[in-house]
Amino acid sequence: MWSVVSSGGLPPRERFEWFSDLLSREVIPTALSTPRPADFEAEAAVLELGDVRVARFAFSSLRSRRTPALIRQGDPEQYQLGLIRAGTATFSQHRNDCGVAAGDLVFWDTSRPSDAEIPAHARSMELLMLQLPRHVLPLGENHADRLLARRIPADRGTTAVLAGFLRSLEAHAAQCASRRELERLGSIAVDLLAAGLAQHLDVEERLPAEVRRQALLRRVHAFVDDHLGDPDLTPAVIAAGHSISVRTLHQLFRGTGETVHARIRRRRLERCRADLGRADLHGRPIAAIAARWGFSGPAVFSRSFREAYGMSPTEFRAPRTRERGPE
């Protein structure tokens, strides 16, 4: 479960000092300054995923400087990755400088001096941060160093899958009941990070084979979800979209518990089921919902839905329509 803290209950004059202390204790010792201490606001939340942690931050404009003295004071020896959700910022580390905005990723090392600033005109910043021990990243330090304080676009390839996975963690990971589930999510996050960085550097061959396989599988899953509405979505289309053979695609799914066709059908059914439960779509014909998510016809959809959920789409929707009552 997310552990959430906020400056909202504190007197305005104490909020910035509270946040400075929080970062130094829970993340890394850092020297913070802000242009408007009287107006400062912040919220933070963390979710533990075994050796990995995901943190969510929202805070007013500030500057963060991590000096050699502060590194000697405390260093968790981590790599940290930020997904910018809102606002803009500049980062400097290891002779690299970059500017980032919403949708970008930025990567840094707690063991090196750094400088980050959210300018006054930006007013606030929202980001998701992935924190992981340096030794768990299966990518050589010389490669990782090349991406410190570099803007990493998250709109294509494995980095897009990584960003989507981080957003899913934010939305759904707290619902996981067991420690093992959370640790597994942490392992997936590390594999996707390694694959995303390696792809960005064009050194994917340096990664362990299993890391490459898992990252490719996640990319395929994302591709399927993005194309569910296409009735012509087939293994051949998916394979072509990832420059692999159909045979390789089927091999990729071995051990996952479902075939490529089963994955497509299950995800389509889940999207249809969700739409059938939406109040704002209760007037839309069931056939239209089925077509929206790529089913070839009402009969095929109805049969597949009954096999999956033990009732017809009409039976599933009926009690929900009655609960809403007449418009």
JOMOHU-V745749 format. One record per residue. N is the residue number from 1. RES is the residue in three letters. PSI is psi in radians with two decimals (NA if undefined). Layout:
n | res | psi
N | RES | PSI
N | RES | PSI
This chain:
n | res | psi
1 | MET | 2.50
2 | TRP | 2.36
3 | SER | 2.01
4 | VAL | 2.36
5 | VAL | 2.66
6 | SER | 2.64
7 | SER | -0.09
8 | GLY | -0.55
9 | GLY | 0.05
10 | LEU | 2.68
11 | PRO | 2.49
12 | PRO | -0.66
13 | ARG | -0.27
14 | GLU | -0.15
15 | ARG | -0.75
16 | PHE | -0.75
17 | GLU | -0.69
18 | TRP | -0.78
19 | PHE | -0.68
20 | SER | -0.77
21 | ASP | -0.69
22 | LEU | -0.83
23 | LEU | -0.74
24 | SER | -0.58
25 | ARG | -0.74
26 | GLU | -0.35
27 | VAL | -1.42
28 | ILE | 2.61
29 | PRO | 2.22
30 | THR | 2.63
31 | ALA | 2.03
32 | LEU | 2.58
33 | SER | 2.71
34 | THR | 2.51
35 | PRO | -0.33
36 | ARG | 1.25
37 | PRO | -0.56
38 | ALA | -0.40
39 | ASP | 0.14
40 | PHE | 2.42
41 | GLU | 2.63
42 | ALA | 2.66
43 | GLU | 2.53
44 | ALA | 2.61
45 | ALA | 2.56
46 | VAL | 2.63
47 | LEU | 2.13
48 | GLU | 2.26
49 | LEU | 1.02
50 | GLY | -2.18
51 | ASP | -0.22
52 | VAL | 2.61
53 | ARG | 2.47
54 | VAL | 2.29
55 | ALA | 2.55
56 | ARG | 2.24
57 | PHE | 2.52
58 | ALA | 2.21
59 | PHE | 2.79
60 | SER | 3.00
61 | SER | 2.47
62 | LEU | 3.03
63 | ARG | 2.38
64 | SER | 2.13
65 | ARG | 2.23
66 | ARG | 1.92
67 | THR | 2.89
68 | PRO | -0.65
69 | ALA | -0.71
70 | LEU | -0.56
71 | ILE | -0.73
72 | ARG | -0.55
73 | GLN | -0.62
74 | GLY | 2.20
75 | ASP | 1.98
76 | PRO | -0.03
77 | GLU | 1.04
78 | GLN | 2.71
79 | TYR | 2.51
80 | GLN | 2.42
81 | LEU | 2.25
82 | GLY | 2.29
83 | LEU | 1.99
84 | ILE | 2.11
85 | ARG | -0.57
86 | ALA | 2.60
87 | GLY | -3.08
88 | THR | 2.79
89 | ALA | 2.84
90 | THR | 2.53
91 | PHE | 2.52
92 | SER | 2.31
93 | GLN | 2.48
94 | HIS | 0.78
95 | ARG | 0.26
96 | ASN | 2.59
97 | ASP | 2.54
98 | CYS | 2.77
99 | GLY | 2.42
100 | VAL | 2.73
101 | ALA | -3.11
102 | ALA | 2.30
103 | GLY | -0.20
104 | ASP | 2.75
105 | LEU | 2.61
106 | VAL | 2.49
107 | PHE | 2.38
108 | TRP | 2.95
109 | ASP | 2.19
110 | THR | -0.24
111 | SER | 0.09
112 | ARG | 2.57
113 | PRO | 2.58
114 | SER | 2.84
115 | ASP | 2.19
116 | ALA | 2.47
117 | GLU | 2.29
118 | ILE | 1.88
119 | PRO | 2.75
120 | ALA | -0.64
121 | HIS | -0.36
122 | ALA | -0.42
123 | ARG | -0.77
124 | SER | 2.91
125 | MET | 2.48
126 | GLU | 2.30
127 | LEU | 2.69
128 | LEU | 2.36
129 | MET | 2.24
130 | LEU | 2.16
131 | GLN | 2.22
132 | LEU | 2.53
133 | PRO | 2.47
134 | ARG | -0.64
135 | HIS | -0.26
136 | VAL | -0.18
137 | LEU | 2.00
138 | PRO | 0.99
139 | LEU | 2.29
140 | GLY | 2.56
141 | GLU | -0.63
142 | ASN | -0.55
143 | HIS | -0.79
144 | ALA | -0.67
145 | ASP | -0.51
146 | ARG | -0.32
147 | LEU | 0.05
148 | LEU | 2.30
149 | ALA | 0.71
150 | ARG | 2.42
151 | ARG | 2.22
152 | ILE | 1.89
153 | PRO | 2.51
154 | ALA | 0.66
155 | ASP | 0.15
156 | ARG | 2.76
157 | GLY | -2.66
158 | THR | -0.54
159 | THR | -0.53
160 | ALA | -0.70
161 | VAL | -0.73
162 | LEU | -0.83
163 | ALA | -0.73
164 | GLY | -0.65
165 | PHE | -0.72
166 | LEU | -0.71
167 | ARG | -0.65
168 | SER | -0.66
169 | LEU | -0.79
170 | GLU | -0.71
171 | ALA | -0.61
172 | HIS | -0.29
173 | ALA | -0.54
174 | ALA | -0.30
175 | GLN | -0.18
176 | CYS | 2.29
177 | ALA | -0.49
178 | SER | 2.69
179 | ARG | -0.64
180 | ARG | -0.73
181 | GLU | -0.78
182 | LEU | -0.69
183 | GLU | -0.65
184 | ARG | -0.71
185 | LEU | -0.68
186 | GLY | -0.70
187 | SER | -0.71
188 | ILE | -0.74
189 | ALA | -0.74
190 | VAL | -0.77
191 | ASP | -0.74
192 | LEU | -0.68
193 | LEU | -0.84
194 | ALA | -0.78
195 | ALA | -0.67
196 | GLY | -0.77
197 | LEU | -0.73
198 | ALA | -0.70
199 | GLN | -0.71
200 | HIS | -0.56
201 | LEU | -0.09
202 | ASP | 0.77
203 | VAL | 0.63
204 | GLU | -0.48
205 | GLU | -0.25
206 | ARG | -0.22
207 | LEU | 2.66
208 | PRO | 2.59
209 | ALA | -0.70
210 | GLU | -0.62
211 | VAL | -0.76
212 | ARG | -0.71
213 | ARG | -0.81
214 | GLN | -0.68
215 | ALA | -0.71
216 | LEU | -0.71
217 | LEU | -0.71
218 | ARG | -0.66
219 | ARG | -0.69
220 | VAL | -0.77
221 | HIS | -0.77
222 | ALA | -0.69
223 | PHE | -0.78
224 | VAL | -0.83
225 | ASP | -0.63
226 | ASP | -0.28
227 | HIS | 0.34
228 | LEU | -0.56
229 | GLY | -0.13
230 | ASP | 1.95
231 | PRO | -0.27
232 | ASP | 0.25
233 | LEU | 2.03
234 | THR | 2.90
235 | PRO | -0.63
236 | ALA | -0.72
237 | VAL | -0.76
238 | ILE | -0.78
239 | ALA | -0.78
240 | ALA | -0.62
241 | GLY | -0.24
242 | HIS | 0.21
243 | SER | 0.73
244 | ILE | 2.90
245 | SER | 2.79
246 | VAL | -0.66
247 | ARG | -0.77
248 | THR | -0.68
249 | LEU | -0.83
250 | HIS | -0.65
251 | GLN | -0.59
252 | LEU | -0.58
253 | PHE | -0.15
254 | ARG | 2.32
255 | GLY | -0.09
256 | THR | -0.23
257 | GLY | -0.04
258 | GLU | 2.72
259 | THR | 3.03
260 | VAL | -0.81
261 | HIS | -0.72
262 | ALA | -0.66
263 | ARG | -0.80
264 | ILE | -0.83
265 | ARG | -0.79
266 | ARG | -0.79
267 | ARG | -0.62
268 | ARG | -0.76
269 | LEU | -0.70
270 | GLU | -0.70
271 | ARG | -0.73
272 | CYS | -0.76
273 | ARG | -0.73
274 | ALA | -0.75
275 | ASP | -0.65
276 | LEU | -0.41
277 | GLY | -0.05
278 | ARG | 2.26
279 | ALA | -0.64
280 | ASP | -0.13
281 | LEU | 0.19
282 | HIS | -0.32
283 | GLY | -0.10
284 | ARG | 2.33
285 | PRO | 2.52
286 | ILE | -0.66
287 | ALA | -0.61
288 | ALA | -0.66
289 | ILE | -0.75
290 | ALA | -0.76
291 | ALA | -0.63
292 | ARG | -0.59
293 | TRP | 0.39
294 | GLY | 0.10
295 | PHE | 2.48
296 | SER | -0.34
297 | GLY | 2.84
298 | PRO | -0.67
299 | ALA | -0.77
300 | VAL | -0.75
301 | PHE | -0.84
302 | SER | -0.75
303 | ARG | -0.78
304 | SER | -0.69
305 | PHE | -0.77
306 | ARG | -0.71
307 | GLU | -0.64
308 | ALA | -0.67
309 | TYR | -0.03
310 | GLY | 0.24
311 | MET | 2.85
312 | SER | 2.82
313 | PRO | -0.66
314 | THR | -0.74
315 | GLU | -0.65
316 | PHE | -0.72
317 | ARG | -0.54
318 | ALA | -0.91
319 | PRO | -0.52
320 | ARG | -0.61
321 | THR | -0.71
322 | ARG | -0.67
323 | GLU | -0.60
324 | ARG | -0.52
325 | GLY | 3.14
326 | PRO | 2.61
327 | GLU | NA
